[in-house]
């Protein structure tokens, strides 16, 4: 339950990335931004703490549309991973039940 709460909190924080977006910049690197956001979310989930509202500097210069896309991709991946972990736990529980 704690993990799911952390995932939800992290995903809500990811959703705020677009709120502080600036215009697009030729130097902006969407792949670097996505990696930085994924790392922030992963750390928040592991620690069980809120991610915060600070956008990674790798995301500076990306448009709101690009940030929204990255946030959705990271959120989808985190949800998939969490559901996979939950399924593994359920499978283990089934196997250990008499």
N, CA, C and O of each residue as an XYZ file, in Angstrom:
392
protein
N       0.826     -1.192      0.000
C       0.000      0.000      0.000
C       0.873      1.261      0.000
O       0.565      2.243     -0.676
N       1.964      1.215      0.768
C       2.853      2.365      0.838
C       3.436      2.684     -0.534
O       3.548      3.850     -0.912
N       3.805      1.640     -1.278
C       4.373      1.839     -2.608
C       3.369      2.493     -3.537
O       3.717      3.400     -4.294
N       2.121      2.037     -3.485
C       1.102      2.631     -4.366
C       0.885      4.095     -4.024
O       0.708      4.918     -4.922
N       0.897      4.432     -2.743
C       0.727      5.825     -2.336
C       1.881      6.666     -2.855
O       1.678      7.777     -3.345
N       3.096      6.133     -2.746
C       4.268      6.860     -3.236
C       4.209      7.038     -4.745
O       4.574      8.093     -5.263
N       3.753      6.016     -5.447
C       3.627      6.111     -6.904
C       2.644      7.210     -7.270
O       2.927      8.033     -8.141
N       1.504      7.229     -6.618
C       0.488      8.249     -6.908
C       1.042      9.637     -6.621
O       0.859     10.550     -7.426
N       1.715      9.811     -5.490
C       2.279     11.116     -5.146
C       3.318     11.547     -6.172
O       3.354     12.707     -6.584
N       4.156     10.614     -6.576
C       5.185     10.934     -7.563
C       4.566     11.298     -8.903
O       5.020     12.227     -9.571
N       3.542     10.576     -9.292
C       2.898     10.843    -10.578
C       2.185     12.189    -10.575
O       2.168     12.887    -11.588
N       1.604     12.550     -9.453
C       0.981     13.867     -9.355
C       2.032     14.956     -9.498
O       1.793     15.982    -10.134
N       3.191     14.728     -8.907
C       4.271     15.701     -9.025
C       4.764     15.787    -10.464
O       5.059     16.879    -10.950
N       4.855     14.663    -11.144
C       5.257     14.657    -12.552
C       4.271     15.481    -13.363
O       4.667     16.186    -14.291
N       3.015     15.400    -13.027
C       1.986     16.137    -13.745
C       2.135     17.638    -13.650
O       1.600     18.365    -14.486
N       2.858     18.120    -12.639
C       3.050     19.562    -12.488
C       4.210     20.088    -13.315
O       4.431     21.299    -13.357
N       4.958     19.211    -13.976
C       6.099     19.668    -14.763
C       5.700     20.702    -15.801
O       6.383     21.711    -15.978
N       4.610     20.452    -16.476
C       4.179     21.351    -17.535
C       3.757     22.715    -17.041
O       3.742     23.673    -17.813
N       3.413     22.823    -15.771
C       2.941     24.089    -15.236
C       4.036     25.141    -15.176
O       3.749     26.337    -15.144
N       5.295     24.701    -15.161
C       6.398     25.650    -15.090
C       7.209     25.659    -16.378
O       8.360     26.093    -16.390
N       6.615     25.187    -17.445
C       7.339     25.074    -18.713
C       7.586     26.435    -19.336
O       6.779     27.357    -19.220
N       8.713     26.528    -19.992
C       9.047     27.709    -20.774
C       8.981     27.319    -22.242
O       8.651     26.180    -22.571
N       9.287     28.242    -23.104
C       9.245     27.950    -24.523
C      10.287     26.930    -24.937
O      11.205     26.618    -24.178
N      10.138     26.416    -26.141
C      11.055     25.411    -26.658
C      12.420     26.031    -26.937
O      12.525     27.210    -27.275
N      13.451     25.227    -26.791
C      14.822     25.674    -26.959
C      15.562     24.622    -27.775
O      15.383     23.424    -27.556
N      16.394     25.066    -28.717
C      17.142     24.124    -29.548
C      18.082     23.256    -28.725
O      18.394     22.138    -29.134
N      18.545     23.745    -27.568
C      19.488     23.014    -26.742
C      18.796     22.012    -25.824
O      19.464     21.173    -25.220
N      17.500     22.081    -25.710
C      16.761     21.178    -24.831
C      16.849     19.753    -25.368
O      16.783     19.525    -26.575
N      17.001     18.797    -24.446
C      17.157     17.396    -24.819
C      16.043     16.577    -24.167
O      16.124     16.267    -22.979
N      15.004     16.225    -24.928
C      13.892     15.467    -24.354
C      14.320     14.148    -23.708
O      13.767     13.762    -22.678
N      15.288     13.460    -24.290
C      15.737     12.181    -23.718
C      16.385     12.391    -22.353
O      16.162     11.608    -21.430
N      17.183     13.441    -22.227
C      17.822     13.739    -20.943
C      16.775     14.139    -19.911
O      16.873     13.765    -18.742
N      15.781     14.895    -20.340
C      14.696     15.292    -19.446
C      13.934     14.067    -18.964
O      13.654     13.932    -17.773
N      13.602     13.180    -19.886
C      12.849     11.975    -19.527
C      13.633     11.132    -18.526
O      13.062     10.620    -17.563
N      14.927     10.985    -18.747
C      15.762     10.210    -17.827
C      15.801     10.861    -16.448
O      15.742     10.169    -15.432
N      15.899     12.182    -16.409
C      15.949     12.897    -15.132
C      14.622     12.787    -14.386
O      14.607     12.588    -13.172
N      13.525     12.915    -15.100
C      12.203     12.795    -14.477
C      11.994     11.373    -13.967
O      11.493     11.173    -12.861
N      12.375     10.395    -14.769
C      12.232      8.995    -14.352
C      13.037      8.729    -13.084
O      12.584      8.007    -12.196
N      14.226      9.309    -13.003
C      15.066      9.143    -11.807
C      14.401      9.792    -10.591
O      14.397      9.216     -9.504
N      13.843     10.986    -10.774
C      13.145     11.664     -9.673
C      11.979     10.825     -9.177
O      11.797     10.658     -7.971
N      11.198     10.303    -10.097
C      10.037      9.494     -9.725
C      10.493      8.226     -9.016
O       9.920      7.839     -7.998
N      11.510      7.587     -9.547
C      12.023      6.356     -8.948
C      12.498      6.596     -7.516
O      12.193      5.810     -6.618
N      13.235      7.667     -7.306
C      13.716      7.996     -5.962
C      12.558      8.298     -5.017
O      12.579      7.892     -3.855
N      11.553      9.006     -5.511
C      10.390      9.322     -4.677
C       9.647      8.057     -4.277
O       9.212      7.921     -3.133
N       9.502      7.138     -5.215
C       8.802      5.883     -4.930
C       9.594      5.064     -3.919
O       9.023      4.521     -2.973
N      10.906      4.973     -4.117
C      11.751      4.195     -3.205
C      11.749      4.770     -1.798
O      11.706      4.026     -0.819
N      11.794      6.093     -1.696
C      11.866      6.732     -0.382
C      10.497      6.874      0.270
O      10.396      7.028      1.487
N       9.446      6.823     -0.542
C       8.105      7.015     -0.005
C       7.791      8.475      0.283
O       6.781      8.785      0.916
N       8.652      9.366     -0.179
C       8.458     10.797      0.050
C       7.936     11.451     -1.216
O       8.042     10.900     -2.312
N       7.372     12.633     -1.043
C       6.882     13.370     -2.203
C       8.053     13.804     -3.067
O       9.151     14.054     -2.570
N       7.807     13.888     -4.352
C       8.845     14.229     -5.302
C       9.205     15.705     -5.255
O      10.346     16.067     -5.545
N       8.293     16.534     -4.909
C       8.540     17.965     -4.952
C       8.131     18.530     -6.297
O       7.765     17.790     -7.210
N       8.195     19.818     -6.410
C       7.734     20.463     -7.637
C       8.873     20.969     -8.506
O       8.632     21.570     -9.553
N      10.109     20.733     -8.087
C      11.239     21.208     -8.871
C      11.405     20.374    -10.130
O      11.474     19.145    -10.088
N      11.464     21.062    -11.219
C      11.660     20.409    -12.507
C      13.157     20.204    -12.707
O      13.939     21.110    -12.420
N      13.575     19.033    -13.192
C      15.000     18.819    -13.448
C      15.528     19.847    -14.445
O      14.824     20.239    -15.375
N      16.757     20.274    -14.245
C      17.334     21.271    -15.153
C      17.437     20.739    -16.578
O      17.465     21.517    -17.532
N      17.493     19.416    -16.727
C      17.539     18.820    -18.068
C      16.272     19.121    -18.861
O      16.254     18.980    -20.084
N      15.217     19.534    -18.172
C      13.940     19.821    -18.836
C      13.801     21.290    -19.227
O      12.830     21.671    -19.880
N      14.762     22.108    -18.831
C      14.694     23.531    -19.165
C      14.655     23.721    -20.673
O      15.434     23.123    -21.415
N      13.747     24.551    -21.099
C      13.646     24.877    -22.514
C      12.663     24.031    -23.295
O      12.384     24.323    -24.458
N      12.132     22.982    -22.675
C      11.145     22.157    -23.373
C       9.771     22.815    -23.290
O       9.448     23.487    -22.311
N       8.982     22.615    -24.316
C       7.634     23.188    -24.339
C       6.718     22.424    -23.389
O       7.035     21.317    -22.955
N       5.595     23.024    -23.078
C       4.607     22.372    -22.214
C       4.138     21.056    -22.837
O       3.929     20.069    -22.132
N       3.976     21.050    -24.149
C       3.546     19.836    -24.854
C       4.579     18.720    -24.686
O       4.222     17.570    -24.432
N       5.857     19.066    -24.828
C       6.918     18.065    -24.664
C       6.978     17.552    -23.226
O       7.134     16.352    -22.999
N       6.854     18.457    -22.258
C       6.876     18.057    -20.849
C       5.691     17.164    -20.510
O       5.823     16.199    -19.757
N       4.544     17.491    -21.066
C       3.353     16.673    -20.829
C       3.555     15.265    -21.378
O       3.201     14.281    -20.728
N       4.124     15.175    -22.572
C       4.385     13.866    -23.182
C       5.356     13.060    -22.320
O       5.132     11.875    -22.074
N       6.413     13.689    -21.869
C       7.400     13.016    -21.020
C       6.757     12.569    -19.719
O       6.977     11.443    -19.272
N       5.967     13.435    -19.111
C       5.305     13.085    -17.851
C       4.387     11.880    -18.033
O       4.352     10.985    -17.188
N       3.651     11.861    -19.130
C       2.753     10.727    -19.399
C       3.537      9.429    -19.613
O       3.145      8.373    -19.116
N       4.639      9.515    -20.349
C       5.447      8.317    -20.603
C       6.054      7.773    -19.311
O       6.030      6.566    -19.069
N       6.595      8.661    -18.489
C       7.191      8.236    -17.219
C       6.114      7.667    -16.299
O       6.326      6.649    -15.640
N       4.962      8.326    -16.259
C       3.864      7.840    -15.418
C       3.407      6.457    -15.871
O       3.191      5.573    -15.042
N       3.259      6.265    -17.166
C       2.832      4.958    -17.689
C       3.824      3.868    -17.320
O       3.432      2.775    -16.910
N       5.101      4.165    -17.464
C       6.145      3.183    -17.138
C       6.123      2.850    -15.649
O       6.248      1.683    -15.276
N       5.967      3.848    -14.808
C       5.954      3.626    -13.360
C       4.737      2.799    -12.953
O       4.835      1.925    -12.092
N       3.607      3.074    -13.567
C       2.399      2.295    -13.273
C       2.589      0.854    -13.724
O       2.245     -0.074    -12.991
N       3.134      0.655    -14.923
C       3.403     -0.709    -15.407
C       4.311     -1.459    -14.442
O       4.051     -2.613    -14.102
N       5.379     -0.797    -14.002
C       6.315     -1.430    -13.076
C       5.638     -1.777    -11.756
O       5.857     -2.856    -11.205
N       4.819     -0.868    -11.253
C       4.124     -1.107     -9.984
C       3.136     -2.254    -10.104
O       3.026     -3.083     -9.200
N       2.419     -2.304    -11.215
C       1.475     -3.405    -11.426
C       2.208     -4.736    -11.570
O       1.732     -5.769    -11.099
N       3.363     -4.704    -12.221
C       4.171     -5.913    -12.346
C       4.642     -6.410    -10.988
O       4.611     -7.609    -10.712
N       5.081     -5.476    -10.135
C       5.506     -5.838     -8.781
C       4.346     -6.411     -7.985
O       4.506     -7.383     -7.247
N       3.183     -5.806     -8.141
C       1.996     -6.282     -7.434
C       1.627     -7.688     -7.899
O       1.283     -8.544     -7.085
N       1.700     -7.922     -9.201
C       1.384     -9.246     -9.737
C       2.367    -10.289     -9.221
O       1.964    -11.398     -8.870
N       3.650     -9.947     -9.171
C       4.654    -10.871     -8.636
C       4.354    -11.216     -7.181
O       4.470    -12.372     -6.775
N       3.971    -10.219     -6.405
C       3.637    -10.451     -4.997
C       2.430    -11.370     -4.871
O       2.404    -12.257     -4.018
N       1.436    -11.156     -5.718
C       0.247    -12.011     -5.686
C       0.591    -13.440     -6.094
O       0.084    -14.396     -5.506
N       1.447    -13.585     -7.095
C       1.869    -14.915     -7.530
C       2.612    -15.642     -6.412
O       2.384    -16.829     -6.180
N       3.494    -14.934     -5.725
C       4.230    -15.530     -4.610
C       3.280    -15.938     -3.494
O       3.444    -16.994     -2.884
N       2.304    -15.110     -3.234
C       1.328    -15.403     -2.192
C       0.524    -16.648     -2.550
O       0.277    -17.497     -1.694
N       0.117    -16.756     -3.807
C      -0.624    -17.939     -4.262
C       0.205    -19.205     -4.104
O      -0.305    -20.242     -3.680
N       1.472    -19.114     -4.443
C       2.348    -20.284     -4.372
C       2.613    -20.721     -2.937
O       2.801    -21.908     -2.671
N       2.628    -19.771     -2.019
C       2.917    -20.123     -0.628
C       1.670    -20.539      0.143
O       1.775    -21.070      1.249
N       0.500    -20.305     -0.426
C      -0.753    -20.682      0.249
C      -0.932    -22.201      0.186
O      -0.597    -22.826     -0.820
N      -1.464    -22.793      1.264
C      -1.663    -24.255      1.271
C      -2.724    -24.717      0.306
O      -2.992    -25.915      0.210
